[in-house]
Amino acid sequence: MTGLPAGTYTCIVSGPGFATAALLIVGGQATTAQNGNASPQLSSGEFRIILTWGAIPSDLDTHLTGPTTNGGSRFHLYFFDKAPFDSNALLDLDDVS
């Protein structure tokens, strides 16, 4: 966006079936890579983790651990185990670019 006077602005993005997201925009200066995520709405009790980062480090991973659904030991969700047995967790995407 060009011609935006100096200041801090909040851009609210929303749409049917999607969670509302807020982006912080700073006017009066050149800023690159201001990205947001349009995330589908979740059901009650669900949550989503979105991990984003820049060029360095070249790869960053999410690890999630918690109790198993059968009351046994804990599960560990990460790149090599994207859908741990006895958990309701799922890693749907691992993007290294």
N, C-alpha and C positions, 0 to 999 in steps of 0.2 A: 504494500500500500504506500503510495507517495502522497506528500502534502499533509500528513497528519501532524498537527502541532505538537510540540514537546509536551510530555506528560505521560502518565501511566493510565492505561485503559484495560478494561476487562471485556473480553468477547465471550458471550455465552452461545454455545452451539447446542441445538436440540432438534429432535425429530421424533415422529411416532415410532415406538418400539426401541428407541435408543436412550441411554442414560444421558443426562445433561452434563456437558463438559464446559469448563471455563479455561480460557487462554489469557495469559497476561501479556499485553502488548505495550511496548514503550515507544512513544512517538518522538520525533525529532532526532532519531539516530538510525543508522543502518543496522539491522538485525537479521541474521540468517537462521535457518533451521528452526523456525518456530512452528512446531508440529503439534497436532493434537490427535486424539484417538476417538473415533466414533464407535462406541461400545454398546452392543445390544443390551437391553435391560435384563436383569437377572431376577430369578424367582426369590421369594423370601427365604432367608437363610443361606443363600449362595453369595460368594464373593469372587472377585477377579483380581489378579495381579498383572499389571502390564509394566514390564521393565524396558526402559529405553536408555540409550547412552550414545555418546559421540564416537569419534574415530579411535580414541584411546581410552580404555583398553580395546583391543580389537574384538574381544569376545567377553561377555559377562553372563553369568548363569544365575538362574533362580533355583534355590533349594527350598523345599517345603517339607516339614516333618510334622507328624501329629499321630494321635491314637488311631489304631486300625478300627474298622467297623465291627469286628468280632471281639474286641476287647483284648486282643493279644498284644504283641509287641508293637512298636511304632513303625509307621511307614516313612519312607524317604523318597520324595518325588524330585527328579532332576533329569538332565539330558539323557542319561543311560537307562533310566527307568521312568518313562513318561506317563505310565498308568499303573502305579503300584497296586499289587494284590491287596485285597481287603481295605481299600480306601475309596473315598468318593472323589479323589483328586485326579486331575488330568492336565498334563502339559500339552497344549495343542500345537505349539509352534516353537521352533528353536531356529532363529535367524541370525547368522553370523556375518551378514553383509550389511 
